[in-house]
Amino acid sequence: MVIPNKVTDYNRNEWDLQEFFTFAVAVQSKNSEQTAHKVGELSKHIVEQFSINPFYKTNPCETGILHYLLGEQDEGNAGVELLKEFKFGKYHQWVKLIDWFKELKWYWLDKAGVSIGEWLREASLEHLEWVPSVGKKTSRFFKLHTDPNAWCVPLDTHILKFVRDKHFIDPERIPKQTPSSIYEYQSIESFALKYMDNYITQNGTCNTLAEADLEIWRSYANV
């Protein structure tokens, strides 16, 4: 179960990695609590299906939300139809994402003996951004909260506010919304990483970028 204000976990198993990645994709521009509930309900449904579907009793090599949505013997877009049942929205994006993971799994991961979760755990930001509908902010959100060595930050509104408050030279340069240009994103991210690193050193209340991100979010939420 994804808890929006406790998303950092560096020891997620196969199931949890797939669930958190699904949340990271689904939560874009949406309410985190509502999205977490939808993902949780979908997860419960899939657990039940894994327990009663005879296919998975003879093919137990991998389980997880993404694994189930891809389907092994289903025809058409069964995974997308399930997402529609749970009202996820943006279905054209999910079609592309599911098709992309089908090719990745069936033509590479299965042959290499690598699971979806293992791929997600080891994927770089660039690799994650190969996935349809995964942009710079989503890739960094996923990486930051699953990898203790991640040196990246999703430029959400609270981080942009934080950078604007710290960037005394030219605060107006920092936009209020996540920049779409990769060059602008990387430039502002470099400022964010510098200021967040200083925050960790000076405050002494957190040790990682993920913890700093959460503390900064809470500080602005209470303003």
N, C-alpha and C positions, 0 to 999 in steps of 0.2 A: 504494500500500500504506500503510495507516494504521499508524503505530508509536506505541503508547500513551504512551510517555514523551517523544515528540517530535511532538506533535500541532499545534503552532503553525506555520502557513504562511500568509502573507498574499498569496501569488502562485499560489494554486491555479487550475488551469484548469477547464474545464467538467466533465471527468471526475472530477477530484480533489474538487471541491466536492460533487458528488452522492455520491461514495463516502464522504466524511467526514460528510456529513449522515446517510447511512444508518447509519454507525457510531454517530453521536451518538444516534440513535433506538434502535438495537439494544442499546447498552451499558448502558442504564438497569437498575440493580440486577443487573448481570451482570459477570463477570470480563472485564476489558479485553483481556487477551492472547488469550483464547479467542474473544472477539467479533471482534477485529481479524483473527484467522485466518479466521473464517467469512466476513467481509466480503471479505477478500482472495481466498478461493477462489471466492466468488460473482462477484467482479470478473473473475477469470481466465476463468470459464465464459462470462460475457457477452461478453468480448472475442472469444472463439472463435465465439460465435453471430453477432456482428456481422459477422465475416469470411466466414461461410458462408451467412447468410440473404440470399437475393436481394432481399428487401424493402429492406434497408438499403443495398444497392448503388444503388438508384434513389431512396432517401429518406435521404441522408446528412446532413440538415440538423442533426441533433443526436444525440449519443451519450452514454451514461452509465447507471449502474445504475438510477436512478429512471426514466429514459426507457424503458429496456428493460422494467422491471417494469410500467409502465403498459400496454404493448402498443399496437400501432397497428391490427392486424387480428385480434388474438386474441379469442376469446370467453370469457366466464366470468371466473374468477379465476386466469388462467394465471400471473400474477406471484406470487400467494400460494402457488400450488402449487410454484413454483420455490423460494420461501423455505422451504417445508416440506422440500424435498429437502436443503437445507443446514441444517435444524434450527434456525431462528431463534427459534421460539416466539412466543407472544402474537399469534397469527394474526388474531384478530378486530380487533386494533388496526391491523395491517398492511392489512387489507381497507379499513378506514375511511381510512387514510392514502393508499392507492393511489387510491381513488375520489375523494378530495379533490383530489389532484394531476391526475387525469384532467380534472376540471372546470376546474381552474385553467389547465391547458395548452391544452385544446381550445377553451375558450370565451373565453380572455383572452390567454394568452401567445402562442399561434400567430397570433392576429389582430394583436397588437402587435409581432410579430417579436422576441419576447424568449424566451430559452432558460430552462430550469429553473435552470441554474447562475447565470445573470445575476440571476434573481429571488432566489435564495438569497443571493447576494452583497450585494444592495441591501436585502433585507428587514430591517425593524426587529424588535426583540424582539416587539412586539405582533403583527406580521404572521406571524412564525415560530410564535407561539403559536396562530395560527388553525389550524395543521396538527394534525389529530387525533394524540394521544399525545405532542405536544410541549408540555411544561410550562415552568415558569420556569427550572428548572435546565438542562434540555436546550437551550432557546433561548440561554441565556447561555453554555453550554459551546461551542456552535457559533459564536456571535458572537465570543466572546473569542479564539478561535483562528483566525479567518478575517479579522478586521477589526482593523487596527492602532489604530484610533481608538475601539474599543469601551470603554465605561465601565460595565462590569457584571462580575459574578462568579458562577459557579455555587456554591451553598452546599453543597459536598461536606463530608464529615466532617472532612477536614484543615483546611478553611477555618473550619469551626465551632469546631474545637479552637483554632485560631489566634486567632479573635475572643474566645473564652472566656478565653484566657490574657492577652489585651490589655485586656479589658473589666473593669477593676479595680472599678468602681463596683458592678456587679451581675452577676458572671460566671454565676450560676445562672440568669439570665434567658435565656442563650444555650442553645438545645436541642442535643441530641446528634445529632438527625436533621434532615434538610431540612424546614423548616416548610411545611405545606400551605396555610396562610392567606397570601393575597397581601400583606396588610398586615404580617403578621409577617415575611414574606420580605423585603419592601422595607425594613423597619426594620432588620433584621439586616444586610442587604446594604449599607445606608448605613454601618454601623459597619465592615464588612469593607473597603469601599472606602477609608474614612478610614485604617484601620490599615495597609492594603496600600500606600497612597500614602506613608505615613510610612516603611514598610519600604523602599520603593524609594529614597527620599531618604536615609535613614540608612545603609543597607547599601552602596549604590553598586555592587552586584553584578548588578543587572538594571535595565532601562529601561522595561519595559512591564508591565501587569497580568498578561499571560499568562506572562511570565518569572517574575514574583513568585509566581504561583500554583504553577508547577512547583517553584520553589525551596522554597516552604513545604511542598509535598507531600513533597519529598525529605527535608526536615528532620524531619518527623514520622514518615516511614517508617523513618528510622534510629534513632528513639528506642527 
